[in-house]
Amino acid sequence: MKNTRKTTALTALGLAAMMLAGCASASADQGTGKDDLAELRLGYFANVTHAPALVGVSEGLFQDALGDVEVKTEVFNAGPAAIEALSAGAIDATYIGPNPAINTFIQSGGQSANIIAGATSGGAALVVSDEIKTASDLKGATLATPQLGNTQDVALRSWLADEGFETSVSGGGDVNITPTENAQTLTLFQDGEVDGAWVPEPWVSRLVVDAGAKVLIDEKDLWKDGAFPTTVLLVRKDFAKEHPEAVEELLEGHIASVQWLDDNAAEAPAVINGALEDATGKGLSDEVLARALQNVTFTVDPHAETFEKLVSNGLAAGTQKKGAIDGLFDLRALNAQLKDAGQEPVSAAGLGED
């Protein structure tokens, strides 16, 4: 069953209606686990880095795990928009990059949401025009990111600061950063309106294959052993408290999706491409998809050990408030299922429950 609605932003009317529905559901079901829960509203992006979500939806793995609870989905362009919907109660859980997850946790004093699993590691890079040979050539350049404060936006701003460049969240500085939807970034790069972009897959590969860009910085080169989280699974804290059984079943579907990707490497490109076409109306070329999949690893490990550094990056980028992330992770349900399957548990690195 596919219930995907293609949106990058929720209208005020639709958002209000979903908020009212969410409040009514919470009131009726509080403390009952899954009883009488009609639907679970799940967010994700139409990116290769969100392949566990794409597969879980298209192969019916979430729906199989949740049974009578209908899975309804919303497709977003970047993390801040998904967080806005999650905070408003318009969705219950979302696949998302780590920095927006950190932001909502800090801004809410730890009350908004918890990361309950990892999804994807790797698959983000800074791609530029051929005229840019080194970092020093970026002075005066215009670069795109998916959205202000999203994970790639933070990574770019932090890296530029390390290279000695000044940037501003309002534009300008030594390097001008313009948050732009990924599809528009491709067009702007082809038209020479931007000089490059720090984006996730498949947009790295689309810019390289379809637009002649080159990789200047592969983000994996900035992390120990090349491992860094691109996508995690975040659940609204109130929803998890009211419906723990549904969250466990969501995790069951998520684990099944990651395992499916591991077990079906030959079949995965066609399934992912079909899900992308369902979500956006257009699939990827075989060359783009093959290149993108080479750059990502699907894993339930959220790489919690990287999150203190991600906090530092957000502060350096000027997109994040100061605050603690103790308690950000709740990996207990995930590790219980991993234990039952005879697999090794994953760590919260002292930043929550595991």
Summary of the structure (lengths in Angstrom):
residues: 354
radius of gyration: 19.3
end to end distance: 32.5
largest distance: 60.1
contacts: 1273
relative contact order: 0.18
helix: 47%
strand: 20%
